[in-house]
């Protein structure tokens, strides 16, 4: 959630006027994240988040926005896009597609307890079950084709050893792609890191930032979570892994094939975020506020999962 497009308070006030959100009280640009421009917007009717999409086009956005609507209607605590009088949830500001959603309560937790890890596992499974009848389809935007293209662009910035690791891992993931396509599929969040979940106490109060969502193996979502929520000192924390998986399976049981593929999916998740962080570090876009993440964390994690120490 970087700020690439600076907006004045007057511009934001004009944008929300047709949406019946009341008088604008304040608007604050949000620096965390990397893909879109975001503002916290407080009005007479409540607290909201305004997002301007910097890469995604208006044609690409309905999958994400209607997925949030779908999940919200089924009791999942996700941002619910605000519609105008015509029922449209996708808007425009400064020539860019935009959405405004309710701001969810709670705080992100950077050092989750075992109870919180279990709660996230339960919530992810609830999301997967709730998304089972979602009718729109879009492949995971950070899938195999994206890995190949991003790896090609990133090689110039890597050492020979890193280049070898990248080529080896992509070859491995190409081999298991067919097996991954045979396990349960559905809408995945694709980016359910700790900073995309809110808590009130030990309970999950919000899940947000669905703009990497797509149809993929549900196990991929689990692997992404294990690689962020359940890692300590560069390795997976067994107690947190167990808590997360117990929470998930209290709602949706994993099949034998999913259990067998979980280590490969953990590698897939580490590869995906190593590549995206390499791209963000070495090929950054201009932004008023932007904090790039360190790619070496996921390189180390990938090596650890591969058994390279």
C-alpha positions as CSV (number, residue, x, y, z in Angstrom):
1,X,0.0,0.0,0.0
2,X,2.4,2.7,-1.2
3,X,1.5,6.2,-2.3
4,X,2.2,6.6,-6.0
5,X,-0.6,9.1,-6.7
6,X,-0.8,12.1,-4.4
7,X,-4.3,13.3,-3.8
8,X,-5.5,16.5,-2.2
9,X,-8.1,16.5,0.5
10,X,-10.4,18.4,-2.0
11,X,-9.9,15.7,-4.6
12,X,-10.9,13.0,-2.1
13,X,-13.9,15.0,-0.9
14,X,-15.1,15.3,-4.5
15,X,-14.6,11.6,-5.1
16,X,-16.7,10.4,-2.1
17,X,-19.5,13.0,-2.5
18,X,-21.6,10.8,-4.9
19,X,-21.1,7.8,-2.6
20,X,-23.1,9.2,0.3
21,X,-20.3,8.8,2.8
22,X,-20.8,12.1,4.4
23,X,-18.5,15.0,5.0
24,X,-14.7,14.2,4.7
25,X,-13.0,14.7,8.1
26,X,-9.4,13.5,7.2
27,X,-7.4,11.6,4.6
28,X,-4.0,10.0,5.2
29,X,-1.7,8.3,2.7
30,X,-0.5,4.8,3.7
31,X,3.1,3.9,3.2
32,X,3.1,0.1,3.8
33,X,2.8,-2.3,0.9
34,X,4.0,-1.9,-2.6
35,X,1.3,-2.3,-5.3
36,X,-1.4,0.4,-5.0
37,X,-2.0,3.9,-3.7
38,X,-4.0,3.8,-0.5
39,X,-5.5,6.5,1.8
40,X,-7.2,6.1,5.2
41,X,-10.4,8.2,4.8
42,X,-12.5,9.2,7.8
43,X,-15.9,10.7,7.1
44,X,-19.1,11.6,9.0
45,X,-20.4,8.1,8.4
46,X,-17.3,6.0,9.3
47,X,-13.8,5.0,8.5
48,X,-12.8,3.8,5.0
49,X,-9.8,2.8,2.8
50,X,-9.5,4.4,-0.6
51,X,-7.4,2.4,-3.1
52,X,-6.1,3.7,-6.5
53,X,-4.9,0.8,-8.7
54,X,-1.5,1.6,-10.2
55,X,-1.0,-1.6,-12.2
56,X,-4.3,-3.3,-12.5
57,X,-6.8,-2.1,-15.1
58,X,-10.5,-1.6,-14.8
59,X,-11.0,-4.8,-16.9
60,X,-8.8,-6.8,-14.4
61,X,-10.4,-5.7,-11.2
62,X,-13.9,-7.2,-11.1
63,X,-12.6,-10.7,-10.0
64,X,-11.0,-9.2,-6.9
65,X,-13.8,-6.8,-6.0
66,X,-16.6,-9.2,-6.5
67,X,-14.7,-11.9,-4.5
68,X,-14.6,-9.5,-1.6
69,X,-18.3,-8.9,-1.9
70,X,-18.9,-12.6,-2.2
71,X,-16.9,-13.4,1.0
72,X,-18.4,-10.5,2.9
73,X,-21.9,-11.7,2.2
74,X,-20.9,-15.0,3.7
75,X,-19.8,-13.6,7.0
76,X,-16.0,-13.4,6.3
77,X,-14.5,-10.2,7.8
78,X,-13.2,-8.7,4.6
79,X,-13.4,-5.2,3.0
80,X,-16.8,-4.6,1.5
81,X,-16.6,-2.3,-1.6
82,X,-18.9,0.7,-1.4
83,X,-21.4,1.0,-4.4
84,X,-22.7,4.1,-6.0
85,X,-26.4,4.8,-6.7
86,X,-26.2,2.6,-9.8
87,X,-24.7,-0.3,-7.9
88,X,-21.2,0.0,-9.3
89,X,-18.3,-0.8,-6.9
90,X,-15.5,0.1,-9.3
91,X,-14.9,3.9,-9.6
92,X,-12.3,6.2,-11.0
93,X,-10.2,9.1,-9.7
94,X,-7.5,11.0,-11.5
95,X,-8.0,8.7,-14.5
96,X,-7.2,5.6,-12.4
97,X,-9.6,2.8,-11.3
98,X,-10.4,3.1,-7.6
99,X,-12.4,1.4,-4.9
100,X,-13.4,2.5,-1.4
101,X,-14.1,0.0,1.3
102,X,-15.0,-0.1,5.0
103,X,-11.9,0.0,7.3
104,X,-11.8,-3.1,9.3
105,X,-11.2,-3.0,13.1
106,X,-8.2,-4.4,14.9
107,X,-4.4,-4.4,14.6
108,X,-1.9,-6.6,12.7
109,X,0.3,-8.9,14.9
110,X,3.9,-9.3,13.9
111,X,4.7,-12.0,16.6
112,X,1.6,-14.2,16.6
113,X,0.8,-16.6,19.4
114,X,-0.1,-20.2,18.9
115,X,-3.7,-19.3,19.5
116,X,-3.5,-16.6,16.8
117,X,-1.8,-18.9,14.3
118,X,-4.6,-21.4,14.9
119,X,-7.2,-18.6,14.4
120,X,-5.6,-17.6,11.1
121,X,-5.7,-21.3,9.9
122,X,-9.4,-21.4,10.8
123,X,-10.1,-18.2,9.0
124,X,-8.3,-19.3,5.8
125,X,-10.3,-22.5,5.7
126,X,-13.5,-20.5,6.2
127,X,-12.5,-18.3,3.3
128,X,-11.8,-21.4,1.1
129,X,-15.1,-22.9,2.0
130,X,-17.0,-19.7,1.4
131,X,-15.3,-19.2,-2.0
132,X,-16.2,-22.7,-3.2
133,X,-19.2,-21.3,-5.1
134,X,-17.6,-18.1,-6.4
135,X,-18.4,-18.1,-10.1
136,X,-15.7,-15.8,-11.6
137,X,-12.4,-17.3,-12.8
138,X,-9.0,-15.9,-13.0
139,X,-5.7,-17.8,-12.9
140,X,-3.2,-16.9,-10.1
141,X,-1.5,-13.7,-11.4
142,X,1.7,-14.8,-9.8
143,X,1.9,-18.2,-11.4
144,X,4.3,-20.1,-13.6
145,X,4.3,-17.7,-16.6
146,X,5.0,-14.7,-14.2
147,X,7.8,-16.6,-12.5
148,X,9.5,-17.2,-15.8
149,X,9.2,-13.6,-16.9
150,X,10.3,-12.2,-13.6
151,X,13.2,-14.6,-13.3
152,X,14.5,-13.5,-16.7
153,X,14.5,-9.9,-15.7
154,X,16.0,-10.6,-12.3
155,X,19.0,-12.7,-13.4
156,X,21.1,-9.6,-14.2
157,X,21.1,-8.7,-10.5
158,X,22.0,-12.2,-9.1
159,X,25.2,-14.0,-8.4
160,X,26.0,-17.2,-10.3
161,X,24.9,-19.2,-7.3
162,X,21.6,-17.3,-7.0
163,X,21.0,-17.8,-10.7
164,X,21.6,-21.5,-10.3
165,X,19.2,-21.7,-7.4
166,X,16.5,-19.8,-9.4
167,X,16.8,-21.9,-12.5
168,X,16.8,-25.1,-10.4
169,X,13.7,-24.2,-8.5
170,X,11.7,-23.1,-11.5
171,X,12.6,-26.4,-13.2
172,X,11.3,-28.2,-10.1
173,X,8.1,-26.3,-10.0
174,X,7.5,-26.9,-13.6
175,X,7.7,-30.7,-12.9
176,X,5.2,-30.6,-10.1
177,X,2.7,-28.2,-11.8
178,X,0.6,-31.1,-13.2
179,X,0.3,-32.7,-9.7
180,X,-0.6,-29.3,-8.2
181,X,-3.4,-28.9,-10.7
182,X,-5.0,-32.1,-9.5
183,X,-5.5,-31.1,-5.9
184,X,-8.5,-29.0,-4.7
185,X,-8.7,-25.6,-6.5
186,X,-10.5,-22.4,-5.7
187,X,-10.1,-18.7,-5.0
188,X,-6.9,-18.1,-3.1
189,X,-5.9,-14.9,-1.3
190,X,-2.3,-15.4,-2.5
191,X,-0.7,-12.9,-0.1
192,X,-2.0,-13.6,3.4
193,X,0.9,-12.3,5.3
194,X,0.8,-11.0,8.9
195,X,0.3,-7.4,7.8
196,X,-2.8,-8.4,5.8
197,X,-4.7,-9.8,8.8
198,X,-6.2,-7.9,11.8
199,X,-6.8,-9.1,15.3
200,X,-8.9,-8.0,18.2
201,X,-7.3,-10.0,21.0
202,X,-6.9,-13.6,19.8
203,X,-9.7,-13.4,17.2
204,X,-9.3,-12.5,13.6
205,X,-11.2,-9.3,12.9
206,X,-10.2,-8.6,9.3
207,X,-8.5,-10.0,6.2
208,X,-7.6,-7.6,3.4
209,X,-5.5,-6.9,0.3
210,X,-7.0,-9.4,-2.1
211,X,-5.3,-8.0,-5.2
212,X,-3.1,-11.0,-5.8
213,X,-6.1,-13.4,-5.6
214,X,-6.8,-16.0,-8.3
215,X,-7.9,-19.5,-8.8
216,X,-5.2,-21.9,-7.8
217,X,-4.5,-24.9,-5.5
218,X,-5.9,-24.0,-2.1
219,X,-2.7,-25.5,-0.7
220,X,-0.8,-22.6,-2.2
221,X,-2.6,-20.3,0.3
222,X,-1.6,-22.6,3.2
223,X,2.0,-22.6,2.1
224,X,2.2,-18.8,1.8
225,X,0.8,-18.6,5.4
226,X,3.2,-21.2,6.8
227,X,6.1,-19.3,5.2
228,X,5.2,-16.1,7.0
229,X,3.1,-16.9,10.1
230,X,5.1,-19.9,11.2
231,X,8.7,-19.0,10.6
232,X,11.3,-18.2,13.3
233,X,15.0,-17.6,12.8
234,X,14.8,-18.5,9.1
235,X,13.1,-21.9,9.7
236,X,9.6,-23.2,10.2
237,X,8.5,-23.2,13.8
238,X,6.9,-26.6,14.4
239,X,4.6,-25.5,17.1
240,X,3.2,-22.7,15.0
241,X,2.9,-24.9,12.0
242,X,0.9,-27.5,14.0
243,X,-1.4,-24.8,15.5
244,X,-2.1,-23.3,12.0
245,X,-2.8,-26.7,10.4
246,X,-5.0,-27.8,13.3
247,X,-7.0,-24.6,13.0
248,X,-7.4,-25.1,9.2
249,X,-8.4,-28.7,9.5
250,X,-10.9,-28.0,12.1
251,X,-12.9,-26.4,9.2
252,X,-11.6,-28.2,6.1
253,X,-9.6,-31.4,6.1
254,X,-6.6,-31.8,3.8
255,X,-6.5,-34.8,1.4
256,X,-3.6,-37.2,1.2
257,X,-2.3,-35.6,-2.1
258,X,-2.4,-32.2,-0.5
259,X,-0.3,-33.4,2.5
260,X,2.2,-35.0,0.1
261,X,2.6,-31.8,-1.9
262,X,2.9,-29.4,1.0
263,X,6.7,-29.2,1.1
264,X,6.8,-28.5,-2.7
265,X,4.1,-25.8,-2.2
266,X,6.2,-24.2,0.6
267,X,9.0,-24.0,-1.9
268,X,6.6,-22.5,-4.4
269,X,5.6,-19.8,-2.0
270,X,9.1,-18.9,-1.1
271,X,10.1,-18.7,-4.8
272,X,7.1,-16.5,-5.6
273,X,8.0,-13.9,-2.9
274,X,11.7,-14.1,-3.5
275,X,11.0,-13.1,-7.1
276,X,8.6,-10.4,-6.4
277,X,10.9,-8.8,-3.8
278,X,13.8,-9.0,-6.3
279,X,11.7,-7.2,-8.8
280,X,10.5,-4.5,-6.4
281,X,14.1,-3.9,-5.1
282,X,15.9,-3.8,-8.5
283,X,13.1,-2.4,-10.7
284,X,11.2,0.0,-8.4
285,X,8.5,2.3,-9.5
286,X,8.4,5.9,-8.4
287,X,6.3,6.6,-5.4
288,X,5.7,9.4,-2.9
289,X,6.0,6.8,-0.1
290,X,7.5,3.3,-0.7
291,X,9.1,0.7,1.5
292,X,10.8,-2.1,-0.5
293,X,11.1,-5.4,1.3
294,X,14.4,-7.4,1.6
295,X,14.4,-10.3,-0.9
296,X,17.2,-12.3,0.9
297,X,14.7,-13.4,3.5
298,X,12.8,-15.6,1.0
299,X,16.0,-16.7,-0.6
300,X,17.2,-18.0,2.7
301,X,13.8,-19.6,3.4
302,X,13.7,-21.3,0.0
303,X,17.2,-22.8,0.6
304,X,16.1,-24.0,4.1
305,X,13.0,-25.7,2.7
306,X,15.2,-27.3,0.0
307,X,17.4,-28.6,2.7
308,X,20.4,-26.5,1.8
309,X,20.9,-25.1,5.2
